[in-house]
């Protein structure tokens, strides 16, 4: 099953990456969100975008983080 990655946010060297797995018809079978740092890879993986944002904000504190708004899905 094909897996693709798409960076959704970048802040202070950290990224939130959407990871999607699709079946042979192109339908999404699984979607997760990874929290990664530019220095060396993935730190954690979450089932929900908002959970990844909250984890990133905890790492960045006391610096301003991302707004805790759910990712809007299309189609």
KAGI-V687181 format. One record per helix or strand of 3 or more residues. SS is the DSSP state (alpha for helix, beta for strand). FROM is the first residue (numbers start at 1). TO is the last residue. If there is no record, write none. Layout:
ss->(SS	SS)
from->(FROM	FROM)
to->(TO	TO)
This chain:
ss->(beta	beta	beta	beta	alpha)
from->(3	14	28	41	49)
to->(11	22	37	46	60)
